[in-house]
Amino acid sequence: MHAFISDAHPNPATCNFSVKYILNSSLKAEIIISDIFGKIVKRVILSEKEEVVTISIESFIEGIYFYTLTVNNLFVSTKKIVVER
């Protein structure tokens, strides 16, 4: 399984951030965003093999979050995003 997710842009972010992802198959894939305590705060289902997705974080409180690309329920990559207000 080969998959890729880019660094978030912008980072730090205030309202939304974008990431590029590449999947080499049509398996079930999603981005899971969790807070610093590990609580899942958002899930984004991915439907294309390659795309840039913009994720709204307007409802998030200021702090550090992690976004994880999963493919077929397996963790592929986790990266950090900072939310500022």
HUPEDA-V853647 format. One record per helix or strand of 3 or more residues. SS is the DSSP state (A for helix, B for strand). FROM is the first residue (numbers start at 1). LEN is the number of residues. If there is no record, write none. Layout:
<<SS | FROM | LEN> <SS | FROM | LEN>>
This chain:
<<B | 3 | 3> <B | 16 | 8> <B | 29 | 7> <B | 40 | 7> <B | 50 | 7> <B | 63 | 9> <B | 74 | 10>>
